[in-house]
Each structure stands twice: as structure tokens, then as C-alpha cells.
Amino acid sequence: MEVMYRYYDVQYASPLNEYDEHTGPGKVAIELMTFDIIKYTKCGVRIDDYTDKGKFINLNSRKKFACATKEEALESFIHRKERQMVIYKSQLRQATQALELARLL
């Protein structure tokens, strides 16, 4: 059976000691998820995403939930994380400006 791929990041908490205190920093890992293709259409595929209907992926679309190869999935993951960083930097800049304004009141 053919599959589609998607990379995602996972954050693991640091281990706890006998006093239920964290013993160090947490860990971030990148994992690969595979989705079985359950149906082909003229525009794309439907993958088994563990819901009743599955998830449709338009293969002509620029942005896809899952990709046909691991290389494409990794490239998609990198683009998603770069975009996430831009968004969070913008939000941090706005929050910093709002905090500075609030301190002037």
C-alpha cells in the first residue's frame, strides 16, 4: 500500500526526580508520520488520518498536509517551521511594544 509522509515536532518534558522536580531541560524531537492512501481521485488522494472520512489532499496544491516522498515532507516541515518563527517573532514584537506603552501609562 502506498503512503504519504508528514514530519512534525514533538516536545518531551524533562525527567522528574524523586521529589517530582524537573531534572533538566526538555527535549525536542522530529518524528515522521505515515498515512496510508485509501483512495485516488483525479485531483488527489484521500489518506487515512484515523477519522471516519479520512483527509483529502489535492496533489496540485502548493501546500499539502502530507507529501508523497520523505524529502518533500522534510522540505514542507522546514517551511512550516520558518513561517511559525516569523509569526512568533511578530507576536513577540507586538507584545513588547504593548508592554512598553503600558509602562508609560
Stockholm file with secondary structure:
# STOCKHOLM 1.0

chainA/1-105         MEVMYRYYDVQYASPLNEYDEHTGPGKVAIELMTFDIIKYTKCGVRIDDYTDKGKFINLNSRKKFACATKEEALESFIHRKERQMVIYKSQLRQATQALELARLL
#=GR chainA/1-105 SS CCEEEEEEEEEECCCBCTTSCBCSCCEEEEEEEEEEEEEECSSEEEECCSSSSCEEEETTCSSCSSBSSHHHHHHHHHHHHHHHHHHHHHHHHHHHHHHHHHHHC
#=GC SS_cons         CCEEEEEEEEEECCCBCTTSCBCSCCEEEEEEEEEEEEEECSSEEEECCSSSSCEEEETTCSSCSSBSSHHHHHHHHHHHHHHHHHHHHHHHHHHHHHHHHHHHC
//
